[in-house]
């Protein structure tokens, strides 16, 4: 993550000055040193708010949906996973390519704050700053600087990320990152569950999903959950009751998983937003794995490649029918 906040600020300021964008979506400092929050700019005079560091977790593609009707072109800062979500939004005609200016930044991984605090044995108030130090993160604390190996504190989705460089952009800040050295088996978490018996799988998901409070944070934060009216909000017909029990929770999560099938890029936002710590990526990664094995399809790579569940090919495998 060699690109600096200054590079991002300078690039965005020039885009405003040249009249190439009217709005920009990026990141700014949050409420403490381990938090970064989405930032929305309408002028080059405010670019000093922008930051870029290993804490920039939010998938900003979601916010393009809120700015579809503004005048002018919207600029957006994207990591690899964010860019793949942009690709999916373009496929579904949710946004227009000529109304978006994409500033890409190669990303070597985002810090999981809880992991970082546990590894260092400190509290959030002890952290002053987190920087990318190449093969390690440089953490400035009240006691001084400490180095932490990236594999120890990366978010789960970053440990299996195969697209650290954005797949689509108008300008790329910094050098492209072809691959990350720690990435190995994308589906190790899924394989562990696949090896369980049906009864064991049922017990596992009943235990996890019984915690769900149906706050819909996973749906609200997801870039590819973008229906004008969500099926879970409909009252006639009613597809799901408001009862918070395991059967209703199971229906909710299974329907959502199938609705984002072929569009989910494993950005991890659903799991990050969940206040109950439910491992939602395991469910979505299972669907992703099946799509890869059955159709040879990976979401968010090619604007021209349609999701397999929206088309039919004579050569499609049909063992599952």
ChimeraX commands (.cxc) that place a marker at each C-alpha (Angstrom):
marker #1 position 0.00,0.00,0.00 radius 0.5
marker #1 position 2.69,2.41,-1.09 radius 0.5
marker #1 position 0.28,5.06,-2.35 radius 0.5
marker #1 position 0.12,7.92,0.15 radius 0.5
marker #1 position -2.74,10.10,1.30 radius 0.5
marker #1 position -0.94,13.06,-0.31 radius 0.5
marker #1 position -0.95,11.34,-3.71 radius 0.5
marker #1 position -4.68,10.72,-3.41 radius 0.5
marker #1 position -5.33,14.32,-2.36 radius 0.5
marker #1 position -3.25,15.78,-5.20 radius 0.5
marker #1 position -4.89,13.54,-7.80 radius 0.5
marker #1 position -8.43,14.34,-6.65 radius 0.5
marker #1 position -7.70,18.07,-6.41 radius 0.5
marker #1 position -6.56,18.08,-10.04 radius 0.5
marker #1 position -9.69,16.22,-11.12 radius 0.5
marker #1 position -11.83,18.92,-9.50 radius 0.5
marker #1 position -9.70,21.73,-10.95 radius 0.5
marker #1 position -9.91,20.24,-14.44 radius 0.5
marker #1 position -13.68,19.92,-14.15 radius 0.5
marker #1 position -13.55,16.17,-14.66 radius 0.5
marker #1 position -15.64,15.39,-11.56 radius 0.5
marker #1 position -18.33,17.18,-9.55 radius 0.5
marker #1 position -18.27,14.81,-6.56 radius 0.5
marker #1 position -15.77,12.41,-5.04 radius 0.5
marker #1 position -16.16,9.40,-2.75 radius 0.5
marker #1 position -13.11,8.51,-0.67 radius 0.5
marker #1 position -11.99,7.97,2.92 radius 0.5
marker #1 position -11.32,10.28,5.85 radius 0.5
marker #1 position -10.14,9.80,9.43 radius 0.5
marker #1 position -12.75,8.29,11.75 radius 0.5
marker #1 position -13.56,8.65,15.42 radius 0.5
marker #1 position -10.30,7.06,16.59 radius 0.5
marker #1 position -6.93,5.95,15.21 radius 0.5
marker #1 position -8.25,2.54,14.16 radius 0.5
marker #1 position -11.24,3.89,12.25 radius 0.5
marker #1 position -11.64,5.34,8.79 radius 0.5
marker #1 position -14.99,6.45,7.41 radius 0.5
marker #1 position -16.39,7.22,3.93 radius 0.5
marker #1 position -15.88,10.79,2.81 radius 0.5
marker #1 position -17.95,12.75,0.26 radius 0.5
marker #1 position -16.48,15.82,-1.43 radius 0.5
marker #1 position -18.03,18.44,-3.71 radius 0.5
marker #1 position -14.99,20.67,-4.05 radius 0.5
marker #1 position -11.24,20.47,-4.49 radius 0.5
marker #1 position -10.92,22.84,-1.53 radius 0.5
marker #1 position -11.66,20.00,0.88 radius 0.5
marker #1 position -9.32,17.27,-0.41 radius 0.5
marker #1 position -7.17,17.56,2.72 radius 0.5
marker #1 position -9.81,15.42,4.41 radius 0.5
marker #1 position -8.90,12.44,2.24 radius 0.5
marker #1 position -6.77,9.62,3.63 radius 0.5
marker #1 position -5.44,6.33,2.30 radius 0.5
marker #1 position -4.02,3.80,4.73 radius 0.5
marker #1 position -4.36,0.12,5.78 radius 0.5
marker #1 position -7.58,0.89,7.66 radius 0.5
marker #1 position -9.66,1.85,4.60 radius 0.5
marker #1 position -12.02,-1.12,4.79 radius 0.5
marker #1 position -15.34,0.24,3.48 radius 0.5
marker #1 position -16.40,-0.86,0.02 radius 0.5
marker #1 position -17.21,2.56,-1.43 radius 0.5
marker #1 position -18.98,1.18,-4.52 radius 0.5
marker #1 position -22.22,1.06,-2.52 radius 0.5
marker #1 position -22.35,4.86,-2.38 radius 0.5
marker #1 position -22.35,5.22,-6.17 radius 0.5
marker #1 position -25.99,4.14,-6.02 radius 0.5
marker #1 position -26.83,7.19,-3.89 radius 0.5
marker #1 position -25.19,9.63,-6.31 radius 0.5
marker #1 position -26.68,8.40,-9.59 radius 0.5
marker #1 position -28.79,11.51,-10.08 radius 0.5
marker #1 position -26.25,14.21,-9.26 radius 0.5
marker #1 position -25.06,16.52,-12.01 radius 0.5
marker #1 position -21.61,15.84,-13.43 radius 0.5
marker #1 position -19.31,12.88,-13.03 radius 0.5
marker #1 position -18.72,11.14,-9.70 radius 0.5
marker #1 position -15.16,10.20,-8.79 radius 0.5
marker #1 position -14.49,7.24,-6.53 radius 0.5
marker #1 position -11.44,5.70,-4.88 radius 0.5
marker #1 position -11.38,1.91,-5.27 radius 0.5
marker #1 position -9.34,-1.00,-3.98 radius 0.5
marker #1 position -9.33,-4.29,-5.86 radius 0.5
marker #1 position -12.51,-5.60,-4.20 radius 0.5
marker #1 position -14.30,-2.27,-4.58 radius 0.5
marker #1 position -13.47,-2.20,-8.30 radius 0.5
marker #1 position -14.98,-5.65,-8.74 radius 0.5
marker #1 position -18.20,-4.42,-7.14 radius 0.5
marker #1 position -18.18,-1.50,-9.59 radius 0.5
marker #1 position -17.93,-4.05,-12.42 radius 0.5
marker #1 position -21.02,-5.83,-11.09 radius 0.5
marker #1 position -22.95,-2.55,-10.83 radius 0.5
marker #1 position -22.03,-1.77,-14.43 radius 0.5
marker #1 position -23.21,-5.20,-15.57 radius 0.5
marker #1 position -26.61,-4.60,-14.02 radius 0.5
marker #1 position -26.85,-1.08,-15.47 radius 0.5
marker #1 position -27.09,0.31,-11.95 radius 0.5
marker #1 position -24.52,2.95,-12.90 radius 0.5
marker #1 position -23.29,4.41,-16.20 radius 0.5
marker #1 position -19.61,4.04,-17.02 radius 0.5
marker #1 position -19.30,7.50,-18.55 radius 0.5
marker #1 position -20.65,9.11,-15.37 radius 0.5
marker #1 position -18.06,7.59,-13.06 radius 0.5
marker #1 position -14.34,8.42,-12.80 radius 0.5
marker #1 position -12.51,5.57,-11.11 radius 0.5
marker #1 position -9.30,6.26,-9.18 radius 0.5
marker #1 position -7.67,2.91,-8.49 radius 0.5
marker #1 position -5.25,2.18,-5.65 radius 0.5
marker #1 position -3.33,-1.12,-5.36 radius 0.5
marker #1 position -3.99,-2.61,-1.92 radius 0.5
marker #1 position -1.84,-5.11,-0.06 radius 0.5
marker #1 position -4.43,-5.74,2.62 radius 0.5
marker #1 position -6.61,-4.07,5.24 radius 0.5
marker #1 position -5.95,-4.33,8.97 radius 0.5
marker #1 position -8.44,-6.11,11.21 radius 0.5
marker #1 position -8.48,-3.84,14.25 radius 0.5
marker #1 position -9.47,-6.56,16.72 radius 0.5
marker #1 position -6.67,-8.84,15.52 radius 0.5
marker #1 position -4.16,-5.99,15.78 radius 0.5
marker #1 position -5.11,-5.15,19.36 radius 0.5
marker #1 position -4.97,-8.82,20.35 radius 0.5
marker #1 position -1.53,-9.40,18.78 radius 0.5
marker #1 position -0.04,-6.28,20.37 radius 0.5
marker #1 position -1.91,-6.65,23.66 radius 0.5
marker #1 position -3.03,-3.02,23.68 radius 0.5
marker #1 position -6.29,-1.06,23.75 radius 0.5
marker #1 position -7.69,1.15,20.93 radius 0.5
marker #1 position -6.60,4.30,22.74 radius 0.5
marker #1 position -2.96,3.17,22.59 radius 0.5
marker #1 position -2.86,3.28,18.77 radius 0.5
marker #1 position -1.68,6.51,17.15 radius 0.5
marker #1 position -1.32,5.42,13.51 radius 0.5
marker #1 position -1.04,2.38,11.23 radius 0.5
marker #1 position 1.11,2.48,8.10 radius 0.5
marker #1 position 2.09,0.06,5.35 radius 0.5
marker #1 position 5.70,-1.00,5.78 radius 0.5
marker #1 position 5.95,-3.37,2.84 radius 0.5
marker #1 position 6.02,-6.89,4.29 radius 0.5
marker #1 position 4.68,-5.64,7.63 radius 0.5
marker #1 position 2.45,-2.98,9.14 radius 0.5
marker #1 position 4.11,-0.22,11.12 radius 0.5
marker #1 position 2.01,0.57,14.16 radius 0.5
marker #1 position 2.73,3.76,16.08 radius 0.5
marker #1 position 1.58,3.45,19.69 radius 0.5
marker #1 position 1.97,5.70,22.72 radius 0.5
marker #1 position 5.00,3.61,23.63 radius 0.5
marker #1 position 6.69,3.86,20.22 radius 0.5
marker #1 position 6.68,2.05,16.86 radius 0.5
marker #1 position 6.11,-1.68,16.41 radius 0.5
marker #1 position 6.20,-3.94,13.35 radius 0.5
marker #1 position 3.51,-6.56,12.84 radius 0.5
marker #1 position 3.54,-9.21,10.12 radius 0.5
marker #1 position 0.63,-8.64,7.76 radius 0.5
marker #1 position -0.59,-12.23,7.83 radius 0.5
marker #1 position -1.18,-11.90,11.58 radius 0.5
marker #1 position -3.60,-8.99,11.42 radius 0.5
marker #1 position -5.18,-8.89,7.96 radius 0.5
marker #1 position -8.92,-9.13,7.49 radius 0.5
marker #1 position -10.12,-12.58,6.45 radius 0.5
marker #1 position -11.01,-11.56,2.90 radius 0.5
marker #1 position -7.58,-9.99,2.42 radius 0.5
marker #1 position -5.88,-13.28,3.28 radius 0.5
marker #1 position -7.45,-14.85,0.17 radius 0.5
marker #1 position -7.51,-11.81,-2.15 radius 0.5
marker #1 position -6.35,-12.56,-5.69 radius 0.5
marker #1 position -7.06,-9.08,-7.07 radius 0.5
marker #1 position -5.00,-6.59,-5.02 radius 0.5
marker #1 position -4.93,-4.22,-8.01 radius 0.5
marker #1 position -8.24,-2.78,-9.25 radius 0.5
marker #1 position -9.59,-4.55,-12.33 radius 0.5
marker #1 position -11.11,-1.35,-13.72 radius 0.5
marker #1 position -9.95,2.27,-13.36 radius 0.5
marker #1 position -9.41,5.54,-15.20 radius 0.5
marker #1 position -6.20,6.31,-13.33 radius 0.5
marker #1 position -4.10,4.07,-11.12 radius 0.5
marker #1 position -2.13,5.61,-8.25 radius 0.5
marker #1 position 1.02,3.65,-7.48 radius 0.5
marker #1 position 2.41,0.46,-9.00 radius 0.5
marker #1 position 0.19,-2.52,-9.70 radius 0.5
marker #1 position 0.48,-5.46,-7.31 radius 0.5
marker #1 position 0.29,-8.71,-9.32 radius 0.5
marker #1 position -0.28,-10.99,-6.33 radius 0.5
marker #1 position 0.04,-11.26,-2.56 radius 0.5
marker #1 position 2.55,-13.79,-1.15 radius 0.5
marker #1 position 0.32,-15.16,1.61 radius 0.5
marker #1 position -2.65,-16.06,-0.61 radius 0.5
marker #1 position -3.09,-19.81,-0.97 radius 0.5
marker #1 position -6.37,-21.71,-0.67 radius 0.5
marker #1 position -9.32,-19.38,-1.26 radius 0.5
marker #1 position -11.80,-21.91,0.07 radius 0.5
marker #1 position -10.19,-23.52,3.12 radius 0.5
marker #1 position -13.01,-22.27,5.36 radius 0.5
marker #1 position -15.59,-23.75,3.00 radius 0.5
marker #1 position -13.83,-27.10,2.71 radius 0.5
marker #1 position -13.87,-27.49,6.48 radius 0.5
marker #1 position -17.66,-27.23,6.46 radius 0.5
marker #1 position -18.08,-29.43,3.39 radius 0.5
marker #1 position -16.39,-32.27,5.24 radius 0.5
marker #1 position -19.02,-32.21,8.00 radius 0.5
marker #1 position -22.07,-34.45,7.97 radius 0.5
marker #1 position -25.49,-32.95,7.20 radius 0.5
marker #1 position -26.36,-33.03,10.90 radius 0.5
marker #1 position -23.11,-31.29,11.85 radius 0.5
marker #1 position -23.67,-28.61,9.20 radius 0.5
marker #1 position -27.19,-28.02,10.50 radius 0.5
marker #1 position -25.94,-27.67,14.06 radius 0.5
marker #1 position -23.21,-25.27,12.95 radius 0.5
marker #1 position -25.51,-22.93,11.02 radius 0.5
marker #1 position -28.30,-23.15,13.59 radius 0.5
marker #1 position -25.81,-22.07,16.23 radius 0.5
marker #1 position -24.43,-19.20,14.16 radius 0.5
marker #1 position -27.68,-17.90,12.65 radius 0.5
marker #1 position -29.58,-18.11,15.94 radius 0.5
marker #1 position -27.50,-15.08,16.94 radius 0.5
marker #1 position -28.90,-12.98,14.08 radius 0.5
marker #1 position -30.99,-10.02,15.28 radius 0.5
marker #1 position -32.18,-9.24,11.72 radius 0.5
marker #1 position -30.82,-5.72,11.75 radius 0.5
marker #1 position -30.20,-6.07,7.99 radius 0.5
marker #1 position -26.78,-4.45,8.28 radius 0.5
marker #1 position -25.36,-7.14,5.96 radius 0.5
marker #1 position -27.94,-6.27,3.32 radius 0.5
marker #1 position -27.65,-2.52,3.73 radius 0.5
marker #1 position -23.85,-2.46,3.40 radius 0.5
marker #1 position -23.66,-4.84,0.43 radius 0.5
marker #1 position -22.95,-3.10,-2.92 radius 0.5
marker #1 position -24.81,-5.74,-4.93 radius 0.5
marker #1 position -27.91,-5.74,-2.70 radius 0.5
marker #1 position -29.53,-2.91,-4.63 radius 0.5
marker #1 position -33.15,-3.81,-5.43 radius 0.5
marker #1 position -35.42,-0.71,-5.35 radius 0.5
marker #1 position -37.73,-2.67,-3.05 radius 0.5
marker #1 position -36.20,-5.51,-1.05 radius 0.5
marker #1 position -38.16,-8.75,-0.84 radius 0.5
marker #1 position -37.69,-8.69,2.93 radius 0.5
marker #1 position -39.48,-5.34,3.19 radius 0.5
marker #1 position -42.51,-6.35,1.12 radius 0.5
marker #1 position -45.79,-6.70,2.98 radius 0.5
marker #1 position -47.92,-8.10,0.16 radius 0.5
marker #1 position -47.07,-10.84,-0.37 radius 0.5
marker #1 position -45.07,-11.25,2.82 radius 0.5
marker #1 position -42.09,-13.51,2.21 radius 0.5
marker #1 position -40.65,-13.34,5.69 radius 0.5
marker #1 position -42.14,-12.56,9.07 radius 0.5
marker #1 position -40.51,-10.22,11.55 radius 0.5
marker #1 position -40.17,-13.05,14.06 radius 0.5
marker #1 position -36.60,-13.48,15.20 radius 0.5
marker #1 position -36.26,-17.26,15.24 radius 0.5
marker #1 position -33.90,-19.71,13.60 radius 0.5
marker #1 position -36.24,-20.76,10.77 radius 0.5
marker #1 position -36.90,-17.17,9.70 radius 0.5
marker #1 position -33.24,-16.25,10.09 radius 0.5
marker #1 position -32.21,-19.23,7.97 radius 0.5
marker #1 position -34.64,-18.27,5.21 radius 0.5
marker #1 position -33.36,-14.69,5.26 radius 0.5
marker #1 position -29.69,-15.60,4.94 radius 0.5
marker #1 position -30.23,-18.31,2.32 radius 0.5
marker #1 position -32.36,-16.03,0.14 radius 0.5
marker #1 position -29.83,-13.23,0.41 radius 0.5
marker #1 position -26.97,-15.59,-0.45 radius 0.5
marker #1 position -28.77,-16.73,-3.60 radius 0.5
marker #1 position -29.74,-13.17,-4.54 radius 0.5
marker #1 position -26.08,-12.10,-4.59 radius 0.5
marker #1 position -24.87,-15.35,-6.19 radius 0.5
marker #1 position -22.65,-14.52,-9.15 radius 0.5
marker #1 position -22.34,-10.91,-7.96 radius 0.5
marker #1 position -20.65,-11.24,-4.55 radius 0.5
marker #1 position -16.92,-10.42,-4.80 radius 0.5
marker #1 position -16.03,-11.41,-1.21 radius 0.5
marker #1 position -15.34,-7.84,-0.10 radius 0.5
marker #1 position -16.27,-8.94,3.43 radius 0.5
marker #1 position -18.53,-5.97,4.16 radius 0.5
marker #1 position -21.44,-8.14,5.31 radius 0.5
marker #1 position -19.33,-9.87,7.93 radius 0.5
marker #1 position -17.62,-6.63,8.99 radius 0.5
marker #1 position -20.98,-4.91,9.50 radius 0.5
marker #1 position -22.56,-7.77,11.45 radius 0.5
marker #1 position -22.83,-6.73,15.12 radius 0.5
marker #1 position -23.12,-10.38,16.18 radius 0.5
marker #1 position -19.95,-11.63,14.49 radius 0.5
marker #1 position -21.73,-14.21,12.30 radius 0.5
marker #1 position -19.29,-15.73,9.74 radius 0.5
marker #1 position -21.34,-14.72,6.70 radius 0.5
marker #1 position -18.38,-15.02,4.35 radius 0.5
marker #1 position -18.46,-18.79,4.80 radius 0.5
marker #1 position -21.94,-18.93,3.33 radius 0.5
marker #1 position -21.15,-16.62,0.43 radius 0.5
marker #1 position -17.80,-18.31,-0.26 radius 0.5
marker #1 position -19.61,-21.66,-0.58 radius 0.5
marker #1 position -21.87,-20.22,-3.28 radius 0.5
marker #1 position -18.84,-18.59,-4.93 radius 0.5
marker #1 position -16.97,-21.92,-4.92 radius 0.5
marker #1 position -19.91,-23.75,-6.49 radius 0.5
marker #1 position -20.23,-21.15,-9.25 radius 0.5
marker #1 position -16.53,-21.51,-10.02 radius 0.5
marker #1 position -16.65,-25.31,-10.11 radius 0.5
marker #1 position -19.95,-25.59,-12.00 radius 0.5
marker #1 position -19.61,-22.71,-14.44 radius 0.5
marker #1 position -15.97,-21.58,-14.30 radius 0.5
marker #1 position -17.23,-18.16,-13.25 radius 0.5
marker #1 position -15.68,-15.51,-11.00 radius 0.5
marker #1 position -17.64,-12.34,-10.23 radius 0.5
marker #1 position -16.40,-8.81,-10.85 radius 0.5
marker #1 position -13.68,-9.48,-13.41 radius 0.5
marker #1 position -15.19,-8.69,-16.81 radius 0.5
marker #1 position -17.96,-6.18,-17.52 radius 0.5
marker #1 position -19.02,-8.21,-20.57 radius 0.5
marker #1 position -19.29,-11.54,-18.72 radius 0.5
marker #1 position -22.81,-12.07,-17.42 radius 0.5
marker #1 position -23.47,-14.00,-14.19 radius 0.5
marker #1 position -24.20,-17.66,-14.94 radius 0.5
marker #1 position -27.61,-17.58,-13.26 radius 0.5
marker #1 position -28.80,-14.96,-15.78 radius 0.5
marker #1 position -27.96,-16.95,-18.92 radius 0.5
marker #1 position -27.95,-20.46,-20.34 radius 0.5
marker #1 position -25.28,-22.23,-22.37 radius 0.5
marker #1 position -25.60,-25.64,-23.98 radius 0.5
marker #1 position -22.24,-26.61,-22.50 radius 0.5
marker #1 position -23.27,-25.87,-18.91 radius 0.5
marker #1 position -22.67,-28.71,-16.49 radius 0.5
marker #1 position -25.94,-30.21,-15.28 radius 0.5
marker #1 position -24.94,-32.75,-12.66 radius 0.5
marker #1 position -26.70,-30.65,-10.03 radius 0.5
marker #1 position -30.07,-30.63,-11.83 radius 0.5
marker link #1:1,2 radius 0.2
marker link #1:2,3 radius 0.2
marker link #1:3,4 radius 0.2
marker link #1:4,5 radius 0.2
marker link #1:5,6 radius 0.2
marker link #1:6,7 radius 0.2
marker link #1:7,8 radius 0.2
marker link #1:8,9 radius 0.2
marker link #1:9,10 radius 0.2
marker link #1:10,11 radius 0.2
marker link #1:11,12 radius 0.2
marker link #1:12,13 radius 0.2
marker link #1:13,14 radius 0.2
marker link #1:14,15 radius 0.2
marker link #1:15,16 radius 0.2
marker link #1:16,17 radius 0.2
marker link #1:17,18 radius 0.2
marker link #1:18,19 radius 0.2
marker link #1:19,20 radius 0.2
marker link #1:20,21 radius 0.2
marker link #1:21,22 radius 0.2
marker link #1:22,23 radius 0.2
marker link #1:23,24 radius 0.2
marker link #1:24,25 radius 0.2
marker link #1:25,26 radius 0.2
marker link #1:26,27 radius 0.2
marker link #1:27,28 radius 0.2
marker link #1:28,29 radius 0.2
marker link #1:29,30 radius 0.2
marker link #1:30,31 radius 0.2
marker link #1:31,32 radius 0.2
marker link #1:32,33 radius 0.2
marker link #1:33,34 radius 0.2
marker link #1:34,35 radius 0.2
marker link #1:35,36 radius 0.2
marker link #1:36,37 radius 0.2
marker link #1:37,38 radius 0.2
marker link #1:38,39 radius 0.2
marker link #1:39,40 radius 0.2
marker link #1:40,41 radius 0.2
marker link #1:41,42 radius 0.2
marker link #1:42,43 radius 0.2
marker link #1:43,44 radius 0.2
marker link #1:44,45 radius 0.2
marker link #1:45,46 radius 0.2
marker link #1:46,47 radius 0.2
marker link #1:47,48 radius 0.2
marker link #1:48,49 radius 0.2
marker link #1:49,50 radius 0.2
marker link #1:50,51 radius 0.2
marker link #1:51,52 radius 0.2
marker link #1:52,53 radius 0.2
marker link #1:53,54 radius 0.2
marker link #1:54,55 radius 0.2
marker link #1:55,56 radius 0.2
marker link #1:56,57 radius 0.2
marker link #1:57,58 radius 0.2
marker link #1:58,59 radius 0.2
marker link #1:59,60 radius 0.2
marker link #1:60,61 radius 0.2
marker link #1:61,62 radius 0.2
marker link #1:62,63 radius 0.2
marker link #1:63,64 radius 0.2
marker link #1:64,65 radius 0.2
marker link #1:65,66 radius 0.2
marker link #1:66,67 radius 0.2
marker link #1:67,68 radius 0.2
marker link #1:68,69 radius 0.2
marker link #1:69,70 radius 0.2
marker link #1:70,71 radius 0.2
marker link #1:71,72 radius 0.2
marker link #1:72,73 radius 0.2
marker link #1:73,74 radius 0.2
marker link #1:74,75 radius 0.2
marker link #1:75,76 radius 0.2
marker link #1:76,77 radius 0.2
marker link #1:77,78 radius 0.2
marker link #1:78,79 radius 0.2
marker link #1:79,80 radius 0.2
marker link #1:80,81 radius 0.2
marker link #1:81,82 radius 0.2
marker link #1:82,83 radius 0.2
marker link #1:83,84 radius 0.2
marker link #1:84,85 radius 0.2
marker link #1:85,86 radius 0.2
marker link #1:86,87 radius 0.2
marker link #1:87,88 radius 0.2
marker link #1:88,89 radius 0.2
marker link #1:89,90 radius 0.2
marker link #1:90,91 radius 0.2
marker link #1:91,92 radius 0.2
marker link #1:92,93 radius 0.2
marker link #1:93,94 radius 0.2
marker link #1:94,95 radius 0.2
marker link #1:95,96 radius 0.2
marker link #1:96,97 radius 0.2
marker link #1:97,98 radius 0.2
marker link #1:98,99 radius 0.2
marker link #1:99,100 radius 0.2
marker link #1:100,101 radius 0.2
marker link #1:101,102 radius 0.2
marker link #1:102,103 radius 0.2
marker link #1:103,104 radius 0.2
marker link #1:104,105 radius 0.2
marker link #1:105,106 radius 0.2
marker link #1:106,107 radius 0.2
marker link #1:107,108 radius 0.2
marker link #1:108,109 radius 0.2
marker link #1:109,110 radius 0.2
marker link #1:110,111 radius 0.2
marker link #1:111,112 radius 0.2
marker link #1:112,113 radius 0.2
marker link #1:113,114 radius 0.2
marker link #1:114,115 radius 0.2
marker link #1:115,116 radius 0.2
marker link #1:116,117 radius 0.2
marker link #1:117,118 radius 0.2
marker link #1:118,119 radius 0.2
marker link #1:119,120 radius 0.2
marker link #1:120,121 radius 0.2
marker link #1:121,122 radius 0.2
marker link #1:122,123 radius 0.2
marker link #1:123,124 radius 0.2
marker link #1:124,125 radius 0.2
marker link #1:125,126 radius 0.2
marker link #1:126,127 radius 0.2
marker link #1:127,128 radius 0.2
marker link #1:128,129 radius 0.2
marker link #1:129,130 radius 0.2
marker link #1:130,131 radius 0.2
marker link #1:131,132 radius 0.2
marker link #1:132,133 radius 0.2
marker link #1:133,134 radius 0.2
marker link #1:134,135 radius 0.2
marker link #1:135,136 radius 0.2
marker link #1:136,137 radius 0.2
marker link #1:137,138 radius 0.2
marker link #1:138,139 radius 0.2
marker link #1:139,140 radius 0.2
marker link #1:140,141 radius 0.2
marker link #1:141,142 radius 0.2
marker link #1:142,143 radius 0.2
marker link #1:143,144 radius 0.2
marker link #1:144,145 radius 0.2
marker link #1:145,146 radius 0.2
marker link #1:146,147 radius 0.2
marker link #1:147,148 radius 0.2
marker link #1:148,149 radius 0.2
marker link #1:149,150 radius 0.2
marker link #1:150,151 radius 0.2
marker link #1:151,152 radius 0.2
marker link #1:152,153 radius 0.2
marker link #1:153,154 radius 0.2
marker link #1:154,155 radius 0.2
marker link #1:155,156 radius 0.2
marker link #1:156,157 radius 0.2
marker link #1:157,158 radius 0.2
marker link #1:158,159 radius 0.2
marker link #1:159,160 radius 0.2
marker link #1:160,161 radius 0.2
marker link #1:161,162 radius 0.2
marker link #1:162,163 radius 0.2
marker link #1:163,164 radius 0.2
marker link #1:164,165 radius 0.2
marker link #1:165,166 radius 0.2
marker link #1:166,167 radius 0.2
marker link #1:167,168 radius 0.2
marker link #1:168,169 radius 0.2
marker link #1:169,170 radius 0.2
marker link #1:170,171 radius 0.2
marker link #1:171,172 radius 0.2
marker link #1:172,173 radius 0.2
marker link #1:173,174 radius 0.2
marker link #1:174,175 radius 0.2
marker link #1:175,176 radius 0.2
marker link #1:176,177 radius 0.2
marker link #1:177,178 radius 0.2
marker link #1:178,179 radius 0.2
marker link #1:179,180 radius 0.2
marker link #1:180,181 radius 0.2
marker link #1:181,182 radius 0.2
marker link #1:182,183 radius 0.2
marker link #1:183,184 radius 0.2
marker link #1:184,185 radius 0.2
marker link #1:185,186 radius 0.2
marker link #1:186,187 radius 0.2
marker link #1:187,188 radius 0.2
marker link #1:188,189 radius 0.2
marker link #1:189,190 radius 0.2
marker link #1:190,191 radius 0.2
marker link #1:191,192 radius 0.2
marker link #1:192,193 radius 0.2
marker link #1:193,194 radius 0.2
marker link #1:194,195 radius 0.2
marker link #1:195,196 radius 0.2
marker link #1:196,197 radius 0.2
marker link #1:197,198 radius 0.2
marker link #1:198,199 radius 0.2
marker link #1:199,200 radius 0.2
marker link #1:200,201 radius 0.2
marker link #1:201,202 radius 0.2
marker link #1:202,203 radius 0.2
marker link #1:203,204 radius 0.2
marker link #1:204,205 radius 0.2
marker link #1:205,206 radius 0.2
marker link #1:206,207 radius 0.2
marker link #1:207,208 radius 0.2
marker link #1:208,209 radius 0.2
marker link #1:209,210 radius 0.2
marker link #1:210,211 radius 0.2
marker link #1:211,212 radius 0.2
marker link #1:212,213 radius 0.2
marker link #1:213,214 radius 0.2
marker link #1:214,215 radius 0.2
marker link #1:215,216 radius 0.2
marker link #1:216,217 radius 0.2
marker link #1:217,218 radius 0.2
marker link #1:218,219 radius 0.2
marker link #1:219,220 radius 0.2
marker link #1:220,221 radius 0.2
marker link #1:221,222 radius 0.2
marker link #1:222,223 radius 0.2
marker link #1:223,224 radius 0.2
marker link #1:224,225 radius 0.2
marker link #1:225,226 radius 0.2
marker link #1:226,227 radius 0.2
marker link #1:227,228 radius 0.2
marker link #1:228,229 radius 0.2
marker link #1:229,230 radius 0.2
marker link #1:230,231 radius 0.2
marker link #1:231,232 radius 0.2
marker link #1:232,233 radius 0.2
marker link #1:233,234 radius 0.2
marker link #1:234,235 radius 0.2
marker link #1:235,236 radius 0.2
marker link #1:236,237 radius 0.2
marker link #1:237,238 radius 0.2
marker link #1:238,239 radius 0.2
marker link #1:239,240 radius 0.2
marker link #1:240,241 radius 0.2
marker link #1:241,242 radius 0.2
marker link #1:242,243 radius 0.2
marker link #1:243,244 radius 0.2
marker link #1:244,245 radius 0.2
marker link #1:245,246 radius 0.2
marker link #1:246,247 radius 0.2
marker link #1:247,248 radius 0.2
marker link #1:248,249 radius 0.2
marker link #1:249,250 radius 0.2
marker link #1:250,251 radius 0.2
marker link #1:251,252 radius 0.2
marker link #1:252,253 radius 0.2
marker link #1:253,254 radius 0.2
marker link #1:254,255 radius 0.2
marker link #1:255,256 radius 0.2
marker link #1:256,257 radius 0.2
marker link #1:257,258 radius 0.2
marker link #1:258,259 radius 0.2
marker link #1:259,260 radius 0.2
marker link #1:260,261 radius 0.2
marker link #1:261,262 radius 0.2
marker link #1:262,263 radius 0.2
marker link #1:263,264 radius 0.2
marker link #1:264,265 radius 0.2
marker link #1:265,266 radius 0.2
marker link #1:266,267 radius 0.2
marker link #1:267,268 radius 0.2
marker link #1:268,269 radius 0.2
marker link #1:269,270 radius 0.2
marker link #1:270,271 radius 0.2
marker link #1:271,272 radius 0.2
marker link #1:272,273 radius 0.2
marker link #1:273,274 radius 0.2
marker link #1:274,275 radius 0.2
marker link #1:275,276 radius 0.2
marker link #1:276,277 radius 0.2
marker link #1:277,278 radius 0.2
marker link #1:278,279 radius 0.2
marker link #1:279,280 radius 0.2
marker link #1:280,281 radius 0.2
marker link #1:281,282 radius 0.2
marker link #1:282,283 radius 0.2
marker link #1:283,284 radius 0.2
marker link #1:284,285 radius 0.2
marker link #1:285,286 radius 0.2
marker link #1:286,287 radius 0.2
marker link #1:287,288 radius 0.2
marker link #1:288,289 radius 0.2
marker link #1:289,290 radius 0.2
marker link #1:290,291 radius 0.2
marker link #1:291,292 radius 0.2
marker link #1:292,293 radius 0.2
marker link #1:293,294 radius 0.2
marker link #1:294,295 radius 0.2
marker link #1:295,296 radius 0.2
marker link #1:296,297 radius 0.2
marker link #1:297,298 radius 0.2
marker link #1:298,299 radius 0.2
marker link #1:299,300 radius 0.2
marker link #1:300,301 radius 0.2
marker link #1:301,302 radius 0.2
marker link #1:302,303 radius 0.2
marker link #1:303,304 radius 0.2
marker link #1:304,305 radius 0.2
marker link #1:305,306 radius 0.2
marker link #1:306,307 radius 0.2
marker link #1:307,308 radius 0.2
marker link #1:308,309 radius 0.2
marker link #1:309,310 radius 0.2
marker link #1:310,311 radius 0.2
marker link #1:311,312 radius 0.2
marker link #1:312,313 radius 0.2
marker link #1:313,314 radius 0.2
marker link #1:314,315 radius 0.2
marker link #1:315,316 radius 0.2
marker link #1:316,317 radius 0.2
marker link #1:317,318 radius 0.2
marker link #1:318,319 radius 0.2
marker link #1:319,320 radius 0.2
marker link #1:320,321 radius 0.2
view
